[in-house]
Amino acid sequence: RGAHSWRREGHTPGVYAIRSRAKHSAGNEAKCVSYLAEVGVECLFIRVVMLKTLDAALDAHITLVSLRQAIQASISRGSEFPAACRVEIQRMVEARRADGAPA
């Protein structure tokens, strides 16, 4: 029976992280089976899970950090938090689709 664990890479609490998910089995070393990327913005926590490669996790992480910065910039220009989230998430989805990347 295997157990799973998440390991944080360069985590600053409440800000952002990339984690690897490892499967442990009796007598064997942990084997990485998936990754996740996550960011926190104000009171919102966004997480992309079950990414199969480190490259996919890094791509998701870069996108999420950019999204976080765009939301914060929108708020600093006077937008309300919910409106800033809706607008910037939609822009991110459209930009990724235009680039042919998964949204």
C-alpha positions in Angstrom: 0.0 0.0 0.0 1.6 3.3 -1.1 1.3 6.7 0.5 1.6 10.1 -1.2 3.3 13.2 0.0 3.8 16.7 -1.4 7.1 18.5 -1.2 7.3 22.3 -1.5 10.1 23.9 -3.6 11.1 27.4 -2.6 7.8 28.0 -0.8 7.0 31.4 0.8 3.9 30.9 2.9 0.7 32.2 1.3 2.4 33.4 -1.9 3.3 30.6 -4.4 4.9 27.2 -4.7 5.7 24.3 -6.9 5.3 20.9 -5.3 6.1 17.4 -6.4 3.9 14.5 -5.4 5.7 11.3 -4.5 4.4 7.8 -4.1 6.1 5.8 -1.3 6.0 2.1 -1.1 7.5 -0.2 1.5 11.2 -0.5 1.2 11.5 1.7 -1.9 12.5 5.2 -2.5 9.8 7.8 -3.2 9.0 8.1 -6.9 7.7 11.4 -8.2 4.3 10.8 -9.9 3.0 14.4 -10.4 3.5 18.1 -9.7 1.3 21.0 -8.7 1.6 24.8 -9.0 -0.2 27.2 -6.7 -0.4 30.9 -5.9 -2.3 33.0 -3.4 -3.8 36.4 -4.1 -5.5 38.3 -1.3 -8.1 35.7 -0.1 -8.0 33.5 -3.2 -5.8 30.4 -3.5 -5.3 29.0 -7.0 -3.9 25.5 -7.5 -3.2 23.5 -10.7 -2.8 19.8 -9.7 -1.8 16.5 -11.3 0.7 17.9 -13.8 2.8 15.0 -15.3 6.0 16.9 -15.9 8.2 19.5 -14.2 8.0 21.5 -17.4 4.2 21.6 -17.2 4.4 22.6 -13.5 6.8 25.4 -14.3 4.6 26.6 -17.2 1.5 26.6 -14.9 3.5 28.3 -12.1 4.7 31.1 -14.4 1.1 31.6 -15.6 -0.2 31.7 -12.1 2.4 34.2 -10.9 1.7 36.4 -13.9 -2.0 36.2 -13.1 -1.4 37.1 -9.5 0.6 40.2 -10.6 -2.1 41.2 -13.1 -4.8 40.9 -10.4 -2.8 43.0 -7.9 -2.1 45.6 -10.6 -5.8 45.8 -11.4 -6.7 46.3 -7.8 -4.0 49.0 -7.4 -5.7 50.8 -10.4 -9.0 50.8 -8.4 -10.8 47.6 -9.4 -12.7 45.6 -6.8 -11.1 42.2 -6.0 -13.9 40.1 -7.5 -14.0 42.1 -10.7 -10.2 42.1 -11.0 -10.2 38.3 -10.7 -12.8 37.8 -13.3 -11.2 40.2 -15.8 -7.6 39.0 -15.4 -8.5 35.3 -15.4 -10.4 35.7 -18.6 -7.5 37.6 -20.1 -5.1 34.8 -19.1 -7.3 32.1 -20.5 -7.7 34.0 -23.8 -3.9 34.6 -24.0 -3.1 31.0 -23.4 -5.6 29.8 -26.0 -4.1 32.3 -28.5 -0.7 30.8 -27.8 -2.0 27.3 -28.3 -1.4 26.4 -24.6 -3.9 24.7 -22.3 -6.0 27.2 -20.5 
